[in-house]
Every structure is written in C-alpha cells, then in structure tokens.
Amino acid sequence: MTRPIGYITNPLVRHSAERDPEALAKAAQDPRAAMVILAGDLPILQAGEPGTSLLPHGALGRLPAHREQVLLGTLDDRPVVATLAPPEAAELFQDDPAFAAVDLRSIAVRGLVPPEELGMLAMAKSLLDWHRRHRFCANCGAPTEAAQAGFRRDCAACNAQHFPRTDPVVIMLVTRGDRCLMGRQPRFPEKMYSCLAGFLEPGETIEDAVRRETFEEAGIRVGAVRYLASQPWPFPANIMIGCQAEALTDEIAFDGEELEDARWFTKDDIRRMLEGAHDRFLAPAPIAIANLLLREWVKE
C-alpha cells in the first residue's frame, strides 16, 4: 500500500472560535499537555518505532528559555502546545538517546513519526516560523506581541492586528494524450523530474496561474485545468494546489535558469519511475503531491 502524501493528516481539534486570551496560558500549564518543541527549524522527537513529536510536559523544562508558544488545539481532549526554542537548544537533546532533532522533510521521508503527526508538525512549523519572522509591525515598525493563543500578533502602537499567512502554490501535471510534461531544477536529486509549479499571484485564478506558470517555465500553452488535491507544504508555509492541465502545444522552450531541463514522458516512463525501475529517471518522493498527481494519471 502506498504511504499517503506528507503533512495532509491533522487530527487536532483547532478550537479556532475559542482562542481566548487565557487559553494558551491554561494549556501550557496543564500537566497533561503534549509539547511540540522546535529548536529553530528542527522538531525534537522522542525515540521509538515510530517515534513521536508529542513530548511530555516535562520536556519543556530542559529549555533554559523559549520564545513564542501556540496552542495548536486538542487531541483526545489533551492540549497540544507548540514552542519555539532557539536553534542551539537542539544540542540540549542531542546527548540523550531518547531524543533527536531532525528536519521536517527527513521526518516525513523516513517515516519517523506516525502520519497523523506530520500535519501537526507542519502546522507548528509554519506558525512558529511566522512568529519568528513577524515580530515587528508591518504598518508602523513597532514591536508586536503574540495574541489569540498564538494565531495573531498585535501592535500596541497603532492597534494593527496581524494574522499568519499561507502562500498558495499551483503544481500541475500537464498532459497531452499519453504523455506528461515534467521538468527538473538544479537543486533536485540526481535524475529526478517533477511537475511544474509556481506561486499564485494576487488577482489571479488557480486556472490562470497554471496556464501562466506552464508557459513561463516551459513555453507550453495550456487549455483546460482541473483541480485534484491539495497539500500543506511547511517550507515555510505554502499550500500546494494540485491540478491536471491539458496542453495545447508540444514544443518545449525553457530558459535554463529556473529549469535545467523539461521534457515529455510517456505513461510507461512514469510507471517505471514510480516503481523505481527506470534506468534514467526518478519520480518525486512519495511524500510529495507531485507523486500523487503522477499516480492518479497513470491509473486513468
């Protein structure tokens, strides 16, 4: 059975309508609370088969200090609190074999925690990264303070309220008959090709973003576009909007800057890539929505 794509399962009850000023303080002091600790960008895991990112309340006592906290929600009525610690705090856990500091991508690829925890970690990482980057008001420049259980920052100087952002990205499998278009960026692992993708711009529909990005990156004109699935992608805070698009032209033209190559692949190519049996090319990792788009197309 194929493992589900990463970060899509989140069983937390968010309590978004109940984020009163005292909710976070009460949860953080609750001895039953589960603590999700990020040392900079690295989640702290408790060892196991699999391990877990839901640490006991006492784990917070290992930290001499921490920054922002967020009440993510509850899991079986147990509060789950995310805490941002400085990057060097990872060293406080590295000497204990019961704990490990691991980057979020590796956690997903290696299956180091149950799949349902990946969504919680994605939520925690995106929110805490937002706090780290937005400690000053974009309106007047004054320092801001976390509010609404960590889901808002308030400016006392000008009364502005700031909310976490999620940046939408279109990712599309462009097909023409029995072939699909994929490209590779220089940062990709050797031999790997993936679906084209790009940020949705202000005032733009999802369909138009798919058409624009495909033409800009590969010179291919696109007609019909349909939505298939989405995936939170916490690097740092994106939502991947997965689409399938119908190409109207065949000739590929790319500038070599964003893509180092782009080409058409047959369904047989894709099947072998997904099976790891192709002698020249590799498919995207199973945790990525691009892998799902390819699998769904091959099944058609």
Disulfide bonds with the S-S distance in Angstrom:
none
